[in-house]
């Protein structure tokens, strides 16, 4: 969807990029919808033709990253548990180290969205995202 605003054309990617910049700078809670739309020459009223709320924009920005990482992390923990049972604790340490590096690589491939999730999500539906990851880890630690 492209909306004409005088000479400028406003698109969803422009709104998302403006929102991402605002969220990264101020965090979700302090981000201003007015500043997001003003930066690209869109009125707040026109904004609602694209998204229903600030939360909806944040969700579009991080949902895919958040969901795919939870799946990846859970599967990695499952594989880790399997590996620990197969080889015992000592040889398992090398596998854990390798898995940690894989996780870091995964996060750095989409670092801005992970910054949004880990550092900028207070006040959004994702503010407890890290808690979800800790719960997954705790589940597997209790099996040790």
Steps between C-alpha positions, in 0.01 A plus 500: 500500500637841401334818616565833331564790736552803282822441309619211718391141487477328837540123515484242773878441485557873564272489802671187629848649455400820677341297781806276534726804535271654763468175696876439494567855616230534767370152570142392438352669804653843435471488120267761356255407228486868405876508446491177301247640252628857499846384393358363175239769441195297597222617727396296802154459346645368175721263699193309615432408137813285525516375860257501789752595769860545607483144636400372156811657342725354769341161446562515124864590566583224751243220481675285241837536672352429844308192390776347289761548773282334766459201269872491420593537867265224615628263231860587591427423866343167398806410293725612783317275746523206260870559446567523874334164555702341220849622590489591868584829665868558415497454120171685502671831590643535148155450355358766735768746391423436134130544565565831674690624194212389277257695716717812484523470120123457480440813703754712313338418165195697617658719766265798471192288560669324791590841645132589472403178677769497769550871570206700366184297561397628845132589489431282197363148475862383468634643825515150652670344199821428690293331771370257237857409404597459866199271553616281212851485645368428850287214368809328362717581802250332727554180300870488589 
